[in-house]
C-alpha cells in the first residue's frame, strides 16, 4: 500500500522515527542502525516502507534502501522470524554481508545477532539459500565482495587515523564527533588525519 514515505523527521527514538508529511505524523519502525543513518530531526528524508496490517495492529516499517526492504521481506518468509528479529538482523549485519552469509552457509555471522541462536541461523540459511541465489547473479556476488573489502579498507583507515590523532593528544570523543562530519569514502589514512586536524 505504501511504497515509500517522504517528509521531514519530526522526532527519533531507539525503535522508530516520526515523519511529518503535510501535517500528518507517520510512525515508522526502523532498525537502530537505520535510525542513526537516516538523518537528523528537521531534515527531509525518503524511506522505503513495508506496511503490515493485523487484526490488532497496523505498523509501518522503514528502510533507507530498497535492498534493505527486500531483505526484510525475505526474512519474514522464514518460519519463526518476525519483524523484530528481521530488524535486529538488519541492525547488526549489512545487506551484502547477510547475502554472503546465506550463500556461504556462514552460521557464525548470523549468530552474532542478539537473540539469534544456532538453530535459528541454520533455519534462516536453509530457507533463504535458494531465494538468495535466485536474486544474486554471479556479477552481483562479486560486487558484494568488492563492497565488503572496500568497507573493511575504509574502516581500517579511519581507525588508524583516529588512533594517530589520539596520539597527538586530541580527545577521543572530539575525534569521533569530527569524523561523523567527514565523508571518509576513498580517503587514505593520511588524508583522513589532515581532514581531522583541520576540523579539530
ZADRENDO-693924 format. One record per atom (N, C-alpha, C): atom name; x, y, z; residue in three letters. Coordinates in pm, whole numbers, plus 50000, padded with zeros to 5 digits. Layout:
 name    px    py    pz resn
   CA     X     Y     Z  ALA
...
! end
This chain:
 name    px    py    pz resn
    N 50083 49879 50000  UNK
   CA 50000 50000 50000  UNK
    C 50086 50126 50000  UNK
    N 50186 50132 50090  UNK
   CA 50279 50246 50092  UNK
    C 50415 50200 50042  UNK
    N 50457 50252 49928  UNK
   CA 50587 50213 49872  UNK
    C 50699 50289 49943  UNK
    N 50673 50415 49974  UNK
   CA 50771 50494 50048  UNK
    C 50702 50614 50112  UNK
    N 50772 50675 50208  UNK
   CA 50723 50797 50272  UNK
    C 50833 50903 50261  UNK
    N 50794 51021 50219  UNK
   CA 50889 51130 50204  UNK
    C 50839 51250 50283  UNK
    N 50921 51297 50377  UNK
   CA 50881 51410 50459  UNK
    C 50994 51449 50553  UNK
    N 50962 51532 50651  UNK
   CA 51063 51578 50747  UNK
    C 51058 51494 50874  UNK
    N 51176 51466 50928  UNK
   CA 51184 51390 51054  UNK
    C 51137 51481 51168  UNK
    N 51029 51442 51233  UNK
   CA 50977 51520 51345  UNK
    C 51050 51482 51474  UNK
    N 51072 51351 51493  UNK
   CA 51142 51304 51613  UNK
    C 51198 51165 51589  UNK
    N 51294 51126 51675  UNK
   CA 51359 50996 51664  UNK
    C 51366 50930 51802  UNK
    N 51347 50798 51806  UNK
   CA 51369 50721 51929  UNK
    C 51460 50605 51891  UNK
    N 51482 50513 51984  UNK
   CA 51567 50397 51954  UNK
    C 51501 50299 51858  UNK
    N 51368 50300 51852  UNK
   CA 51297 50199 51773  UNK
    C 51222 50253 51652  UNK
    N 51194 50381 51650  UNK
   CA 51116 50436 51538  UNK
    C 51142 50585 51522  UNK
    N 51099 50635 51408  UNK
   CA 51103 50779 51384  UNK
    C 50962 50826 51347  UNK
    N 50936 50953 51368  UNK
   CA 50810 51013 51324  UNK
    C 50841 51103 51205  UNK
    N 50776 51076 51091  UNK
   CA 50796 51158 50971  UNK
    C 50672 51243 50948  UNK
    N 50693 51374 50941  UNK
   CA 50583 51469 50917  UNK
    C 50564 51485 50767  UNK
    N 50445 51447 50720  UNK
   CA 50411 51462 50579  UNK
    C 50285 51548 50570  UNK
    N 50304 51674 50538  UNK
   CA 50189 51764 50525  UNK
    C 50105 51776 50650  UNK
    N 50170 51771 50767  UNK
   CA 50095 51786 50891  UNK
    C 50051 51655 50954  UNK
    N 50076 51544 50884  UNK
   CA 50044 51411 50938  UNK
    C 50173 51344 50984  UNK
    N 50171 51290 51106  UNK
   CA 50291 51225 51158  UNK
    C 50283 51075 51143  UNK
    N 50375 51018 51064  UNK
   CA 50379 50874 51042  UNK
    C 50484 50811 51133  UNK
    N 50440 50714 51214  UNK
   CA 50533 50640 51299  UNK
    C 50593 50527 51215  UNK
    N 50724 50533 51195  UNK
   CA 50792 50435 51109  UNK
    C 50894 50358 51192  UNK
    N 50870 50229 51209  UNK
   CA 50962 50142 51282  UNK
    C 51085 50115 51197  UNK
    N 51203 50129 51257  UNK
   CA 51328 50107 51185  UNK
    C 51430 50041 51277  UNK
    N 51534 49983 51218  UNK
   CA 51643 49929 51298  UNK
    C 51722 50044 51359  UNK
    N 51791 50017 51469  UNK
   CA 51870 50122 51534  UNK
    C 51977 50179 51441  UNK
    N 52037 50091 51360  UNK
   CA 52140 50135 51266  UNK
    C 52082 50231 51162  UNK
    N 51963 50196 51110  UNK
   CA 51898 50281 51010  UNK
    C 51859 50416 51070  UNK
    N 51812 50413 51194  UNK
   CA 51771 50537 51260  UNK
    C 51890 50632 51276  UNK
    N 52006 50576 51305  UNK
   CA 52127 50658 51318  UNK
    C 52166 50721 51185  UNK
    N 52145 50647 51075  UNK
   CA 52189 50693 50944  UNK
    C 52087 50778 50868  UNK
    N 51960 50766 50903  UNK
   CA 51854 50824 50819  UNK
    C 51859 50976 50810  UNK
    N 51908 51042 50914  UNK
   CA 51914 51188 50911  UNK
    C 51882 51247 51048  UNK
    N 51886 51379 51056  UNK
   CA 51861 51447 51182  UNK
    C 51719 51503 51185  UNK
    N 51672 51532 51304  UNK
   CA 51539 51592 51319  UNK
    C 51531 51722 51240  UNK
    N 51425 51738 51164  UNK
   CA 51407 51857 51082  UNK
    C 51450 51839 50937  UNK
    N 51528 51733 50911  UNK
   CA 51573 51706 50774  UNK
    C 51467 51630 50696  UNK
    N 51464 51654 50564  UNK
   CA 51371 51579 50479  UNK
    C 51434 51446 50440  UNK
    N 51355 51340 50450  UNK
   CA 51406 51206 50419  UNK
    C 51304 51131 50333  UNK
    N 51354 51025 50272  UNK
   CA 51267 50933 50198  UNK
    C 51300 50792 50245  UNK
    N 51201 50723 50299  UNK
   CA 51225 50585 50344  UNK
    C 51132 50490 50269  UNK
    N 51186 50377 50228  UNK
   CA 51106 50272 50164  UNK
    C 51033 50197 50274  UNK
    N 50910 50159 50249  UNK
   CA 50828 50109 50359  UNK
    C 50764 49972 50333  UNK
    N 50745 49902 50444  UNK
   CA 50669 49777 50446  UNK
    C 50548 49802 50535  UNK
    N 50430 49782 50482  UNK
   CA 50305 49814 50552  UNK
    C 50242 49685 50601  UNK
    N 50236 49668 50733  UNK
   CA 50183 49544 50790  UNK
    C 50049 49569 50857  UNK
    N 49948 49490 50818  UNK
   CA 49814 49504 50875  UNK
    C 49775 49374 50946  UNK
    N 49743 49386 51074  UNK
   CA 49693 49274 51152  UNK
    C 49561 49314 51216  UNK
    N 49493 49215 51270  UNK
   CA 49364 49242 51334  UNK
    C 49377 49345 51446  UNK
    N 49487 49333 51522  UNK
   CA 49505 49420 51638  UNK
    C 49613 49526 51621  UNK
    N 49668 49537 51500  UNK
   CA 49780 49630 51482  UNK
    C 49802 49665 51336  UNK
    N 49834 49792 51311  UNK
   CA 49878 49837 51179  UNK
    C 50014 49904 51200  UNK
    N 50116 49854 51133  UNK
   CA 50251 49907 51152  UNK
    C 50319 49938 51020  UNK
    N 50406 50038 51024  UNK
   CA 50488 50073 50908  UNK
    C 50634 50051 50945  UNK
    N 50706 49981 50859  UNK
   CA 50849 49957 50880  UNK
    C 50926 50030 50769  UNK
    N 51030 50101 50808  UNK
   CA 51102 50182 50711  UNK
    C 51245 50137 50688  UNK
    N 51294 50163 50565  UNK
   CA 51428 50121 50525  UNK
    C 51490 50227 50437  UNK
    N 51620 50248 50454  UNK
   CA 51690 50351 50379  UNK
    C 51704 50312 50231  UNK
    N 51725 50182 50206  UNK
   CA 51743 50136 50068  UNK
    C 51641 50028 50032  UNK
    N 51621 50010 49903  UNK
   CA 51531 49905 49856  UNK
    C 51586 49767 49888  UNK
    N 51720 49756 49890  UNK
   CA 51783 49628 49923  UNK
    C 51752 49585 50066  UNK
    N 51750 49682 50157  UNK
   CA 51716 49651 50296  UNK
    C 51571 49606 50306  UNK
    N 51483 49674 50234  UNK
   CA 51342 49636 50233  UNK
    C 51325 49495 50177  UNK
    N 51392 49466 50068  UNK
   CA 51382 49333 50005  UNK
    C 51432 49224 50100  UNK
    N 51541 49253 50171  UNK
   CA 51596 49156 50267  UNK
    C 51499 49134 50382  UNK
    N 51438 49243 50430  UNK
   CA 51338 49234 50538  UNK
    C 51222 49145 50494  UNK
    N 51172 49166 50373  UNK
   CA 51061 49087 50321  UNK
    C 51099 48939 50309  UNK
    N 51223 48912 50268  UNK
   CA 51271 48774 50259  UNK
    C 51276 48709 50397  UNK
    N 51325 48785 50495  UNK
   CA 51336 48731 50631  UNK
    C 51199 48696 50689  UNK
    N 51098 48772 50654  UNK
   CA 50964 48745 50706  UNK
    C 50905 48616 50650  UNK
    N 50963 48564 50541  UNK
   CA 50915 48437 50485  UNK
    C 50970 48317 50561  UNK
    N 51068 48340 50647  UNK
   CA 51129 48231 50725  UNK
    C 51041 48200 50846  UNK
    N 51011 48075 50867  UNK
   CA 50928 48036 50982  UNK
    C 50997 48073 51113  UNK
    N 50922 48138 51201  UNK
   CA 50977 48177 51330  UNK
    C 51046 48311 51332  UNK
    N 51057 48375 51216  UNK
   CA 51121 48508 51209  UNK
    C 51013 48615 51190  UNK
    N 51002 48701 51290  UNK
   CA 50908 48812 51281  UNK
    C 50978 48943 51252  UNK
    N 50902 49051 51254  UNK
   CA 50956 49182 51221  UNK
    C 51068 49225 51316  UNK
    N 51052 49193 51446  UNK
   CA 51151 49233 51545  UNK
    C 51287 49167 51519  UNK
    N 51284 49037 51489  UNK
   CA 51407 48964 51461  UNK
    C 51469 49013 51330  UNK
    N 51384 49035 51229  UNK
   CA 51433 49082 51099  UNK
    C 51504 49217 51112  UNK
    N 51447 49306 51192  UNK
   CA 51509 49438 51213  UNK
    C 51640 49424 51290  UNK
    N 51644 49330 51385  UNK
   CA 51766 49308 51462  UNK
    C 51879 49261 51370  UNK
    N 51845 49175 51275  UNK
   CA 51946 49127 51179  UNK
    C 51997 49243 51095  UNK
    N 51907 49327 51044  UNK
   CA 51947 49440 50961  UNK
    C 52025 49544 51041  UNK
    N 52003 49549 51171  UNK
   CA 52075 49645 51256  UNK
    C 52219 49601 51278  UNK
    N 52245 49470 51267  UNK
   CA 52377 49417 51300  UNK
    C 52458 49366 51182  UNK
    N 52391 49341 51069  UNK
   CA 52461 49290 50951  UNK
    C 52417 49370 50829  UNK
    N 52511 49410 50746  UNK
   CA 52474 49481 50623  UNK
    C 52408 49383 50528  UNK
    N 52333 49436 50432  UNK
   CA 52265 49351 50334  UNK
    C 52365 49264 50259  UNK
    N 52478 49324 50220  UNK
   CA 52580 49249 50146  UNK
    C 52637 49135 50230  UNK
    N 52668 49164 50356  UNK
   CA 52723 49060 50444  UNK
    C 52621 48950 50469  UNK
    N 52494 48987 50483  UNK
   CA 52389 48888 50506  UNK
    C 52375 48795 50386  UNK
    N 52374 48854 50267  UNK
   CA 52363 48773 50145  UNK
    C 52478 48674 50134  UNK
    N 52599 48721 50162  UNK
   CA 52715 48634 50154  UNK
    C 52711 48526 50262  UNK
    N 52659 48558 50380  UNK
   CA 52647 48459 50487  UNK
    C 52553 48348 50446  UNK
    N 52444 48382 50379  UNK
   CA 52349 48281 50332  UNK
    C 52413 48195 50224  UNK
    N 52476 48258 50127  UNK
   CA 52537 48186 50015  UNK
    C 52649 48093 50062  UNK
    N 52726 48137 50161  UNK
   CA 52842 48061 50208  UNK
    C 52812 47974 50330  UNK
    N 52683 47965 50368  UNK
   CA 52644 47885 50486  UNK
    C 52719 47929 50612  UNK
    N 52738 48060 50628  UNK
   CA 52815 48113 50739  UNK
    C 52725 48137 50861  UNK
    N 52703 48031 50938  UNK
   CA 52618 48039 51057  UNK
    C 52676 48136 51159  UNK
    N 52809 48136 51172  UNK
   CA 52875 48219 51273  UNK
    C 52844 48367 51256  UNK
    N 52828 48412 51132  UNK
   CA 52797 48553 51106  UNK
    C 52659 48589 51159  UNK
    N 52561 48499 51140  UNK
   CA 52423 48529 51178  UNK
    C 52401 48515 51328  UNK
    N 52470 48422 51394  UNK
   CA 52450 48404 51538  UNK
    C 52509 48520 51620  UNK
    N 52584 48607 51554  UNK
   CA 52635 48726 51623  UNK
    C 52523 48825 51654  UNK
    N 52410 48810 51584  UNK
   CA 52296 48898 51607  UNK
    C 52231 48861 51741  UNK
    N 52211 48958 51832  UNK
   CA 52148 48929 51961  UNK
    C 52011 48863 51942  UNK
    N 51989 48751 52012  UNK
   CA 51861 48683 52003  UNK
    C 51853 48574 51899  UNK
    N 51959 48558 51818  UNK
   CA 51961 48454 51715  UNK
    C 52053 48341 51759  UNK
    N 51997 48222 51780  UNK
   CA 52076 48106 51816  UNK
    C 52119 48028 51693  UNK
    N 52195 47922 51716  UNK
   CA 52248 47842 51606  UNK
    C 52137 47779 51522  UNK
    N 52036 47724 51589  UNK
   CA 51926 47658 51517  UNK
    C 51849 47758 51430  UNK
    N 51826 47876 51485  UNK
   CA 51754 47980 51409  UNK
    C 51837 48023 51288  UNK
    N 51968 48040 51309  UNK
   CA 52057 48080 51200  UNK
    C 52058 47974 51090  UNK
    N 52064 47849 51129  UNK
   CA 52064 47739 51031  UNK
    C 51933 47736 50953  UNK
    N 51821 47762 51022  UNK
   CA 51691 47763 50955  UNK
    C 51682 47880 50856  UNK
    N 51734 47995 50895  UNK
   CA 51733 48112 50806  UNK
    C 51812 48081 50679  UNK
    N 51931 48022 50696  UNK
   CA 52014 47987 50580  UNK
    C 51945 47885 50491  UNK
    N 51888 47781 50554  UNK
   CA 51822 47675 50479  UNK
    C 51705 47727 50396  UNK
    N 51622 47811 50458  UNK
   CA 51501 47859 50391  UNK
    C 51526 47972 50291  UNK
    N 51639 48043 50306  UNK
   CA 51664 48156 50216  UNK
    C 51769 48128 50109  UNK
    N 51840 48018 50121  UNK
   CA 51951 47992 50029  UNK
    C 51907 47996 49883  UNK
    N 51802 47924 49849  UNK
   CA 51754 47923 49710  UNK
    C 51704 48060 49667  UNK
    N 51635 48129 49756  UNK
   CA 51581 48261 49722  UNK
    C 51692 48362 49702  UNK
    N 51793 48358 49788  UNK
   CA 51907 48449 49773  UNK
    C 51982 48418 49645  UNK
    N 52002 48291 49617  UNK
   CA 52074 48251 49495  UNK
    C 52002 48301 49370  UNK
    N 51870 48297 49373  UNK
   CA 51793 48343 49257  UNK
    C 51807 48494 49239  UNK
    N 51821 48564 49352  UNK
   CA 51829 48710 49347  UNK
    C 51970 48759 49314  UNK
    N 52072 48681 49353  UNK
   CA 52209 48726 49335  UNK
    C 52274 48657 49215  UNK
    N 52304 48733 49113  UNK
   CA 52377 48677 48999  UNK
    C 52524 48673 49035  UNK
    N 52603 48607 48954  UNK
   CA 52747 48598 48981  UNK
    C 52810 48736 48986  UNK
    N 52765 48825 48898  UNK
   CA 52818 48961 48895  UNK
    C 52786 49034 49024  UNK
    N 52661 49016 49074  UNK
   CA 52620 49083 49197  UNK
    C 52701 49033 49316  UNK
    N 52729 48903 49318  UNK
   CA 52806 48846 49428  UNK
    C 52947 48904 49428  UNK
    N 53008 48916 49310  UNK
   CA 53142 48974 49301  UNK
    C 53139 49118 49350  UNK
    N 53034 49189 49314  UNK
   CA 53021 49329 49355  UNK
    C 53005 49338 49507  UNK
    N 52930 49245 49564  UNK
   CA 52913 49241 49709  UNK
    C 53047 49223 49778  UNK
    N 53127 49129 49723  UNK
   CA 53261 49105 49780  UNK
    C 53347 49230 49774  UNK
    N 53339 49301 49661  UNK
   CA 53415 49424 49646  UNK
    C 53372 49527 49750  UNK
    N 53241 49538 49770  UNK
   CA 53189 49635 49867  UNK
    C 53234 49602 50008  UNK
    N 53233 49472 50041  UNK
   CA 53277 49431 50175  UNK
    C 53423 49466 50197  UNK
    N 53508 49433 50096  UNK
   CA 53651 49462 50107  UNK
    C 53676 49612 50114  UNK
    N 53601 49687 50034  UNK
   CA 53617 49833 50033  UNK
    C 53580 49891 50170  UNK
    N 53470 49839 50228  UNK
   CA 53426 49887 50358  UNK
    C 53529 49855 50465  UNK
    N 53590 49737 50457  UNK
   CA 53693 49699 50553  UNK
    C 53812 49793 50544  UNK
    N 53852 49826 50420  UNK
   CA 53965 49918 50399  UNK
    C 53935 50055 50459  UNK
    N 53811 50103 50436  UNK
   CA 53771 50233 50488  UNK
    C 53776 50233 50641  UNK
    N 53722 50126 50702  UNK
   CA 53718 50117 50847  UNK
    C 53860 50114 50906  UNK
    N 53950 50041 50838  UNK
   CA 54088 50033 50885  UNK
    C 54156 50170 50878  UNK
    N 54133 50242 50767  UNK
   CA 54192 50376 50751  UNK
    C 54141 50471 50858  UNK
    N 54010 50464 50886  UNK
   CA 53950 50551 50987  UNK
    C 54008 50520 51125  UNK
    N 54018 50391 51159  UNK
   CA 54071 50352 51289  UNK
    C 54216 50400 51306  UNK
    N 54297 50386 51200  UNK
   CA 54437 50428 51206  UNK
    C 54447 50580 51222  UNK
    N 54364 50652 51149  UNK
   CA 54366 50799 51156  UNK
    C 54322 50847 51294  UNK
    N 54217 50785 51349  UNK
   CA 54168 50825 51480  UNK
    C 54272 50794 51589  UNK
    N 54339 50680 51576  UNK
   CA 54445 50645 51672  UNK
    C 54560 50745 51666  UNK
    N 54595 50786 51543  UNK
   CA 54704 50883 51526  UNK
    C 54668 51016 51590  UNK
    N 54544 51057 51575  UNK
   CA 54501 51185 51633  UNK
    C 54499 51178 51786  UNK
    N 54466 51060 51841  UNK
   CA 54470 51043 51987  UNK
    C 54614 51053 52037  UNK
    N 54706 50995 51961  UNK
   CA 54849 51003 51996  UNK
    C 54895 51148 51999  UNK
    N 54837 51230 51911  UNK
   CA 54873 51372 51907  UNK
    C 54809 51451 52020  UNK
    N 54729 51382 52103  UNK
   CA 54676 51448 52222  UNK
    C 54531 51492 52216  UNK
    N 54461 51460 52106  UNK
   CA 54322 51502 52094  UNK
    C 54229 51403 52167  UNK
    N 54118 51456 52219  UNK
   CA 54020 51378 52292  UNK
    C 53947 51281 52199  UNK
    N 53929 51156 52246  UNK
   CA 53866 51053 52164  UNK
    C 53726 51093 52121  UNK
    N 53645 51145 52214  UNK
   CA 53509 51185 52182  UNK
    C 53506 51298 52079  UNK
    N 53597 51392 52093  UNK
   CA 53604 51503 51997  UNK
    C 53641 51452 51859  UNK
    N 53730 51354 51854  UNK
   CA 53771 51294 51726  UNK
    C 53653 51224 51661  UNK
    N 53578 51146 51741  UNK
   CA 53462 51074 51689  UNK
    C 53358 51171 51633  UNK
    N 53335 51282 51703  UNK
   CA 53239 51382 51657  UNK
    C 53282 51443 51523  UNK
    N 53412 51468 51510  UNK
   CA 53465 51525 51386  UNK
    C 53450 51428 51270  UNK
    N 53479 51300 51295  UNK
   CA 53473 51201 51187  UNK
    C 53331 51172 51140  UNK
    N 53233 51204 51223  UNK
   CA 53093 51191 51180  UNK
    C 53060 51291 51070  UNK
    N 53137 51399 51063  UNK
   CA 53114 51505 50965  UNK
    C 53194 51485 50836  UNK
    N 53288 51390 50838  UNK
   CA 53377 51370 50724  UNK
    C 53326 51258 50634  UNK
    N 53324 51281 50505  UNK
   CA 53295 51175 50408  UNK
    C 53423 51095 50389  UNK
    N 53432 50979 50453  UNK
   CA 53558 50904 50458  UNK
    C 53583 50819 50334  UNK
    N 53483 50806 50246  UNK
   CA 53496 50721 50129  UNK
    C 53612 50764 50040  UNK
    N 53700 50670 50009  UNK
   CA 53809 50695 49914  UNK
    C 53928 50770 49970  UNK
    N 53925 50804 50099  UNK
   CA 54035 50880 50158  UNK
    C 54137 50787 50223  UNK
    N 54265 50820 50206  UNK
   CA 54372 50742 50269  UNK
    C 54382 50781 50416  UNK
    N 54460 50706 50492  UNK
   CA 54480 50738 50634  UNK
    C 54537 50878 50650  UNK
    N 54636 50912 50565  UNK
   CA 54699 51045 50574  UNK
    C 54599 51156 50546  UNK
    N 54514 51135 50445  UNK
   CA 54413 51237 50411  UNK
    C 54312 51252 50523  UNK
    N 54275 51140 50586  UNK
   CA 54181 51145 50697  UNK
    C 54241 51221 50816  UNK
    N 54369 51199 50841  UNK
   CA 54436 51271 50950  UNK
    C 54436 51421 50923  UNK
    N 54468 51458 50799  UNK
   CA 54470 51602 50762  UNK
    C 54332 51665 50780  UNK
    N 54229 51595 50734  UNK
   CA 54095 51648 50746  UNK
    C 54053 51658 50892  UNK
    N 54093 51556 50971  UNK
   CA 54061 51558 51113  UNK
    C 54128 51675 51183  UNK
    N 54255 51698 51152  UNK
   CA 54329 51808 51213  UNK
    C 54267 51943 51177  UNK
    N 54218 51954 51055  UNK
   CA 54160 52082 51009  UNK
    C 54032 52114 51086  UNK
    N 53961 52010 51131  UNK
   CA 53833 52033 51199  UNK
    C 53844 52034 51351  UNK
    N 53952 51979 51403  UNK
   CA 53969 51973 51549  UNK
    C 54017 52108 51607  UNK
! end
